């Protein structure tokens, strides 16, 4: 169950970050409101996960998975630059997440 809640937190963190992109410096009302709603849900999920996981591992997975997903989404949907170094770096982030779980 802790992994499901953590996954929900990660998804809402990613949605919050995407909303930031569309909020355009908080000049667009709906995306601006969604930033706070999505991040609020994300942080609430993280709080619940911390009852069952170590804070270092939970936060590292939450933050790094969100970072990797946002980088991938940026390249795929927002036409951000892609390079072999970027792909390798994202892969290393994902390997780090897997490593945290394997060696927990």
Buried (B, 14 or more C-beta within 10 A) or exposed (E): EEEEBBBBBBBBBBBBBBBBBEBEEEEEEEBBEBBEEBBEBBBBBBEBBBEEBEEEBBBBBBBBBBBBBBBBBBBEEEEEEBEEEBEEEBEEBBEBBEEBEEEE
